[in-house]
């Protein structure tokens, strides 16, 4: 296998690993906050349903954490094996957040274990709630630190290269790079948004399947409220991300928007197809790109004509951008209609077809997360460290990467099917109705 094949299979394996890991990582970041909010609402309203909601979400969360640990370990292994030249350079510069991410995970895991172990040992639920604060913080800071590494790849700084030697290394300057604020905010908030819609889809599915229990109605209402809040926040942060790209990575913005010629008052291109360099069937929003990039309808936006051909990212990232934005806008609309409809008691809110839309909101939010990560990673190409190291120069020259690809693909297949089966069995054998009845019986026994 030649060097070109090694680069290709290294990229495919890394994309496969990240695409699989991001599902569990996103849930791992967002669900602890959902658990904490559910328990807080239960305490505030003195409502056993929300307390149970927090417990059941925690049980499922533990399974996703276990899979996330395996895939996260796989990523660390692959960085060293597949991208040795990148790690040699970046490891000396950006190792601090990698270490801090591990510390944040252990911080989260320790308090999660204590929280689970002490479920029935706290008579005061408020004190038990306090254990969830470090769990939620640890999960979020894990995402923050690992995203800082990704931001560094898009805007590398904090070092100088002199005759191929790394000098003047400043880890803090490398961490606080220009890409960090918008990228970290976007990753964390979209994790909250996705987790809310995934949990909402579970509640909607249970209602569809005939369980009209108040527990599922409360779960759906709470998660759709949170989904609306975080989807709106995602849209706002997305606007800041567009402005960052316009200033620091104009080639990525231009490729994502099929903006070929530098011009003022640039339109925003949505959808369409690219046929021999010509954009067809697109929806053009006048001045939209200039507003997105510079908050000025007459601002000049740099086009792909300002970059050499070998530095232009793959143009198919436009479809990823469209997919991500479309799903995000749809989720805002869906959650808003549901909440207003619930308040106004619109009949169609309780219909099967509308509940199916809410069920689909969970998978769609995960697809949007995947599209966003592909947009970010593919949009940085051909660079692994933008402007410094190209992807082809960072990869291993090993001839066995194709074998690794098949082995890891098999591992992810087993993990995906296994975790889904365990979760299904866990909740099927312990339905909400039975658990509420058991808890009521236990309380009655305690009173006697």
C-alpha positions in Angstrom: 0.0 0.0 0.0 1.5 3.3 -1.1 1.6 6.6 0.9 -1.4 7.9 -0.9 -3.4 4.8 0.2 -2.2 5.3 3.8 -3.4 8.8 3.8 -6.8 7.8 2.4 -7.4 5.0 4.8 -6.1 7.1 7.7 -8.7 9.7 6.9 -11.5 7.2 6.4 -10.7 5.5 9.7 -10.5 8.8 11.6 -13.8 10.0 10.1 -15.4 6.7 11.0 -14.2 6.9 14.6 -15.2 10.5 15.0 -18.6 10.0 13.4 -19.4 7.1 15.8 -17.8 8.7 18.9 -19.6 12.0 18.4 -23.0 10.4 19.0 -22.0 9.1 22.4 -19.8 12.1 23.2 -22.7 14.5 22.5 -25.1 12.6 24.7 -22.4 12.3 27.3 -22.0 16.1 27.4 -25.7 17.1 27.3 -27.6 14.4 29.3 -26.0 15.3 32.7 -27.5 18.8 32.4 -30.9 17.3 31.5 -30.7 15.0 34.5 -29.8 17.9 36.8 -32.6 20.0 35.5 -35.1 17.2 35.9 -34.2 16.5 39.5 -34.2 20.3 40.3 -37.7 20.6 38.8 -38.8 17.5 40.8 -37.6 19.1 44.0 -39.1 22.5 43.3 -42.5 21.1 42.4 -42.3 18.2 44.8 -43.1 15.9 41.9 -42.0 12.3 42.0 -42.2 12.0 38.2 -39.3 14.3 37.6 -37.2 12.6 40.3 -37.8 9.3 38.6 -37.1 10.9 35.2 -33.6 11.9 36.5 -33.0 8.4 37.7 -34.0 6.6 34.5 -32.1 9.0 32.4 -29.0 8.3 34.6 -29.3 4.6 34.1 -29.3 5.0 30.3 -26.5 7.6 30.5 -24.2 5.2 32.2 -24.3 2.8 29.2 -23.5 5.6 26.8 -20.6 6.8 29.0 -19.1 3.3 28.8 -19.2 3.2 25.0 -17.9 6.8 24.9 -14.9 5.7 26.9 -14.1 3.0 24.5 -14.4 5.2 21.4 -12.6 8.1 23.1 -9.7 5.7 23.8 -9.8 4.6 20.2 -9.4 8.2 19.1 -6.4 8.7 21.3 -4.8 5.6 20.0 -5.5 6.5 16.4 -4.0 10.0 16.8 -0.7 8.4 17.7 -0.8 5.6 15.2 -2.3 7.3 12.2 -1.1 10.9 12.5 2.4 10.7 14.1 3.8 13.8 12.4 0.9 15.9 13.6 1.2 14.6 17.2 4.9 15.2 17.2 4.2 18.9 16.5 0.9 19.4 18.2 1.8 17.2 21.2 4.4 19.7 22.4 2.0 22.6 22.0 -1.6 21.5 22.8 -1.0 18.6 25.3 -2.4 20.7 28.2 -6.1 20.6 27.2 -5.7 16.9 26.3 -4.6 16.2 29.9 -7.3 18.5 31.3 -10.0 16.7 29.3 -8.9 13.4 31.0 -9.0 15.1 34.4 -12.5 16.5 33.7 -13.8 13.1 32.7 -12.5 11.5 35.9 -14.0 14.3 37.9 -17.4 13.6 36.3 -17.1 9.9 36.7 -16.3 10.0 40.4 -19.3 12.2 41.3 -21.5 10.2 38.9 -20.6 7.0 40.8 -21.3 8.7 44.2 -24.6 10.1 42.8 -25.8 6.7 41.7 -24.6 4.9 44.9 -26.4 7.4 47.1 -29.8 7.4 45.3 -31.7 6.1 48.4 -29.4 7.3 51.0 -30.3 11.0 51.0 -33.5 12.0 52.7 -32.8 15.5 51.6 -33.1 15.6 47.8 -31.5 19.0 47.6 -28.2 17.7 49.0 -28.3 14.8 46.5 -28.9 17.3 43.7 -25.6 19.0 44.6 -23.7 15.9 43.4 -25.0 16.5 39.9 -23.3 19.9 39.6 -19.8 18.4 39.3 -21.1 15.7 37.0 -22.6 18.3 34.6 -19.6 20.6 34.9 -17.2 17.7 34.3 -19.1 16.6 31.2 -19.2 20.1 29.8 -15.5 20.8 30.5 -14.5 17.6 28.8 -16.1 18.9 25.7 -14.5 22.3 26.2 -11.0 21.0 26.5 -11.2 18.6 23.6 -12.8 21.2 21.4 -9.9 23.6 22.2 -7.6 21.0 20.6 -9.8 21.1 17.5 -9.9 24.9 17.5 -6.1 24.9 17.6 -6.1 22.8 14.4 -8.1 25.4 12.7 -6.2 28.4 14.1 -2.7 27.2 15.2 -0.7 29.6 17.3 1.4 29.6 20.4 4.7 28.4 18.8 7.2 29.3 16.1 8.8 27.0 13.6 12.4 27.8 13.0 14.2 25.5 10.5 11.7 22.8 11.2 12.3 23.1 15.0 9.5 24.1 17.5 10.5 27.1 19.6 8.8 29.7 21.8 6.0 27.3 22.8 3.2 28.9 24.8 0.5 26.3 25.7 -1.9 29.0 27.0 -1.6 31.0 23.8 -2.2 27.8 21.8 -5.4 27.1 23.8 -6.9 30.6 23.6 -6.7 30.8 19.8 -9.2 32.8 17.7 -11.3 29.7 16.8 -11.8 28.7 20.5 -14.7 31.0 21.7 -17.2 30.3 18.9 -16.2 26.6 18.4 -16.4 25.8 22.1 -19.7 27.6 22.5 -21.2 25.9 19.4 -20.1 22.4 20.5 -21.4 22.6 24.1 -24.7 24.2 23.2 -25.4 21.8 20.3 -24.7 18.9 22.7 -27.4 20.3 25.1 -29.8 20.8 22.2 -29.3 17.3 20.7 -29.6 15.6 24.1 -32.9 17.5 24.7 -34.4 16.4 21.4 -33.1 12.8 21.7 -34.8 12.5 25.2 -37.9 14.2 23.8 -38.1 11.7 21.0 -38.2 8.9 23.6 -41.1 10.5 25.4 -43.0 11.1 22.2 -42.4 7.5 21.1 -43.8 6.1 24.4 -46.9 8.2 24.0 -47.3 7.0 20.4 -47.1 3.4 21.6 -50.1 3.8 23.8 -48.6 4.7 27.2 -50.6 7.8 28.1 -48.9 8.1 31.5 -48.4 11.6 32.9 -44.7 10.8 33.3 -44.1 10.7 29.6 -46.1 13.9 29.0 -44.0 15.8 31.6 -40.8 14.4 30.1 -41.8 15.5 26.6 -42.8 19.0 27.7 -39.6 19.6 29.7 -37.3 18.4 27.0 -39.1 20.3 24.2 -38.8 23.5 26.3 -35.0 22.9 26.7 -34.7 21.9 23.0 -36.2 25.2 22.0 -33.9 27.2 24.3 -30.8 25.5 23.1 -31.7 25.4 19.4 -32.2 29.2 19.4 -28.9 29.6 21.2 -27.3 27.3 18.6 -28.6 29.6 15.8 -27.2 32.7 17.5 -23.8 31.1 18.1 -23.8 29.9 14.5 -24.0 33.5 13.4 -20.8 34.2 15.4 -19.2 31.2 13.8 -20.0 32.6 10.3 -18.3 35.8 11.3 -15.2 34.0 12.6 -14.9 32.1 9.3 -15.2 35.3 7.3 -12.2 36.8 9.1 -10.0 33.8 9.8 -11.0 31.0 7.4 -12.6 32.7 4.4 -11.8 29.7 2.1 -14.0 27.5 4.3 -16.9 29.9 4.3 -16.6 30.5 0.5 -16.5 26.8 -0.2 -19.5 26.1 2.1 -21.5 28.9 0.4 -20.2 28.3 -3.2 -19.0 31.8 -3.2 -16.7 31.8 -6.2 -16.1 35.5 -6.9 -15.1 38.1 -4.4 -17.9 40.7 -4.3 -19.7 43.2 -2.1 -23.4 42.6 -1.3 -22.9 38.8 -1.7 -26.0 36.6 -1.7 -26.4 33.6 0.6 -26.8 30.4 -1.5 -29.0 27.7 0.0 -29.5 24.3 -1.5 -29.0 23.9 -5.3 -26.6 21.6 -7.1 -23.2 22.3 -8.7 -23.0 21.3 -12.4 -19.6 21.9 -14.0 -18.9 24.9 -11.8 -22.3 26.4 -12.3 -24.8 26.6 -9.4 -28.3 25.5 -10.4 -31.7 25.3 -8.6 -30.4 27.3 -5.6 -32.3 29.6 -3.4 -30.4 32.9 -3.2 -31.0 35.3 -0.3 -29.9 38.8 -1.5 -27.1 40.3 0.6 -27.4 37.3 3.0 -23.7 36.2 2.9 -22.5 39.7 3.5 -24.8 40.0 6.5 -23.7 36.6 7.9 -20.0 37.4 7.4 -19.9 41.1 8.4 -23.3 42.2 9.6 -23.3 44.6 6.7 -25.4 44.0 3.5 -22.9 45.9 1.4 -19.7 44.3 2.8 -17.2 42.6 0.6 -16.9 38.8 1.0 -13.8 37.0 -0.1 -14.5 34.4 -2.7 -12.6 31.2 -3.8 -11.0 33.2 -6.6 -8.5 34.5 -4.0 -7.1 31.0 -3.2 -5.0 28.6 -5.1 -6.8 25.5 -6.2 -4.9 23.1 -3.9 -5.9 25.2 -0.9 -9.7 25.1 -1.6 -11.7 22.7 0.6 -14.0 20.1 -1.1 -17.1 21.9 -2.4 -19.5 19.2 -1.2 -19.4 20.8 2.2 -22.1 23.1 0.9 -24.5 20.2 1.2 -23.4 19.6 4.8 -24.0 23.2 5.6 -27.5 23.1 4.1 -28.3 20.0 6.0 -27.1 21.3 9.3 -28.9 24.7 9.0 -32.1 23.2 7.7 -32.5 20.7 10.5 -31.6 23.4 13.1 -34.3 25.7 11.8 -36.8 22.9 11.6 -36.2 21.9 15.3 -36.7 25.5 16.4 -40.0 25.6 14.5 -41.1 22.1 15.7 -40.5 22.9 19.4 -42.0 26.3 19.2 -45.2 25.0 17.6 -45.4 22.2 20.2 -45.0 24.5 23.1 -47.5 27.1 21.8 -49.9 24.4 20.8 -49.7 22.8 24.2 -50.4 26.2 25.8 -53.3 26.9 23.4 -54.5 23.2 23.4 -54.4 22.9 19.6 -55.8 19.4 18.8 -53.2 18.5 16.2 -50.4 18.7 18.9 -51.7 15.4 20.3 -52.1 13.7 17.0 -50.0 10.7 15.9 -48.5 12.5 12.9 -47.2 15.4 15.0 -45.8 13.0 17.7 -44.0 11.2 14.9 -42.4 14.5 13.9 -41.2 14.8 17.5 -39.9 11.3 17.5 -37.9 12.1 14.3 -36.5 15.2 16.0 -34.0 13.0 18.0 -32.4 11.3 14.9 -32.5 14.5 12.9 -30.6 16.4 15.7 -27.9 13.7 15.6 -27.7 13.9 11.8 -27.2 17.7 12.2 -24.4 17.1 14.7 -22.7 14.7 12.2 -23.1 17.2 9.4 -21.6 19.9 11.5 -18.6 17.9 12.4 -18.0 16.8 8.8 -18.4 20.4 7.7 -15.7 21.4 10.2 -13.2 18.7 9.5 -13.6 18.4 5.7 -13.8 22.2 5.5 -10.3 22.5 7.0 -8.8 20.3 4.2 -6.2 20.1 2.8 -4.7 21.1 6.2 -4.5 19.2 9.4 -2.9 22.3 11.0 -4.2 25.1 8.9 -1.5 26.9 7.0 1.3 24.8 8.6 0.9 21.1 8.0 -1.1 19.4 5.2 -3.0 16.3 5.9 -0.9 14.2 3.5 2.2 15.2 5.4 0.8 14.3 8.8 -0.3 10.7 8.1 1.5 7.5 8.8 3.3 5.6 6.0 2.2 2.3 7.5 0.8 -0.3 5.0 -1.7 -1.8 7.5 -4.2 1.0 7.9 -6.8 -0.7 5.7 -6.7 -3.7 8.1 -7.2 -1.4 11.1 -10.2 0.1 9.3 -12.0 -3.2 9.1 -11.1 -4.1 12.7 -12.4 -0.8 14.1 -15.5 -0.9 11.9 -16.3 -4.3 13.4 -15.7 -3.0 16.9 -18.1 0.0 16.4 -20.7 -2.3 14.9 -20.6 -4.5 18.0 -20.6 -1.5 20.3 -23.5 0.2 18.5 -25.8 -2.8 18.4 -24.8 -3.9 21.9 -25.5 -0.6 23.5 -28.8 -0.2 21.8 -29.8 -3.7 22.8 -28.8 -3.2 26.5 -30.7 0.1 26.7 -33.8 -1.5 25.1 -33.7 -4.5 27.5 -33.1 -2.3 30.5 -36.1 -0.1 30.0 -38.4 -2.8 28.6 -38.0 -5.0 31.6 -38.5 -2.0 34.0 -41.4 0.1 32.7 -42.2 3.5 34.3 -45.6 2.3 35.5 -44.1 -0.7 37.4 -41.3 1.4 38.9 -43.7 4.1 40.2 -45.9 1.3 41.7 -42.8 -0.2 43.4 -41.7 3.2 44.8 -45.2 3.9 46.1 -45.3 0.5 47.8 -41.8 1.1 49.4 -43.0 4.5 50.7 -46.2 2.9 52.1 -44.0 0.2 53.8 -41.8 2.9 55.3 -44.8 4.7 56.7 -46.0 1.6 58.5 
